[in-house]
Amino acid sequence: MLDRPTARELVGLGVVLYLRSRRTHVPVWSIVAFSAFVTVVTGLVGFDEIGLVVNLDVVLFLVGMFGLVSLAELSGLLSALSAWFIGRFRSRYSVA
């Protein structure tokens, strides 16, 4: 069972979120990877327990979703969908 977060963890989360808001060029995945590295190095999760902690189905799902969204963005599909959706507005305040 997971314990409630400590003050140190909450402050750490606040610092990470603040730095992320100020440095938008830092990818989110790099923060997540660094957090996982720190978790293993500090001994919160043992090296032999990594396989038990990580849910491979979730990882593969996220990799697939991020891949599909990247392809849609690079191909211009997301721009076309957003232009179509915005074009459906008759005025600033109503959706037709």
Summary of the structure (lengths in Angstrom):
residues: 96
radius of gyration: 19.8
end to end distance: 49.3
largest distance: 58.8
contacts: 162
relative contact order: 0.04
helix: 71%
strand: 2%
